[in-house]
Amino acid sequence: MDSEGQPGEIVGGVVTVHSLTEASLSGAWRNARGEQDSFEWRLNLTTGRTFEGRRDPGNSEWCGWRQGSSEPDECGF
């Protein structure tokens, strides 16, 4: 969902492993109105339970966490 609560889908992406503890997913997503934009998520491989991200040009911060985990201290970057 975007910052307005609208659903969307990832239409293309690339996963890059930076180290044993860090990976990123970047690509494009499209909302229900057909508008497309890019995104970048940083994945925490230490626990595998959280991610932080942003939508370009950086005006929407995203984060997520699995059940039983706490919300990341910083949502987005």
N, C-alpha and C positions, 0 to 999 in steps of 0.2 A: 504494500500500500504506500501511496505517496503521502506527502505532508497534509493533503486535504482528505485523506482517507479513501482515495480512489485506488482500485486494484490495478495491477499491471503484470507484465511478464518480462522475463529476461529474453532478449532476442539474439544475443551473441555475447560471448565472454571468453576470457583467457585467465587461467589460473597460473600464477607464478610462485614458485617456492623460493624464498629468499634465504632461509636457514632452517635448522631443525625446529625452530620455535615460531617462525613467521612465514606466512604466505599471503598473497593478495589475489583478489578476483576483480577484474576490471572488464567493462564491456558496455553494452547498450541495453536499455529497457524501454518498453512502450506501455503507456497507460491505456485505460479503457477508452479514452477519446482518440487514440491513435497517435498521440504526441510521443516522440522518441527523444531520449536524452542519454547521456553517459553516466556511469557510476564507477566508484572504486570502493571495495571493502577490504579491510585488513583483518585477517583471520588469526586468532590466537591458537597456535598449535600446541601450546603447553597443556592446556586443559581441553581444547576442542569444544568448548562450551559457549564461547562468546565471539562476536564480531563487531567491528566499528566501521563506519563508512560515511560516504558523502555522495551527493549527486552534484555533478558539475553544473554551474560554476562554483559549487561549494556552499550553496545557500540552503541546502537541506541535509541535516545530519541524520544518519541512520545508525541504529545499533540493535543487536539482538542477543538473546541468551536463552539457553535451554532451561526447562523446568528444573527447579532446585538450585539454579545458579543466580547470582545477584546481577543486577543491571550494571554494565561497565561504568566506572567512575566518570569517564568522559564518553558521552554518546556522540560519536563522530570525531573528526580530526580536522 
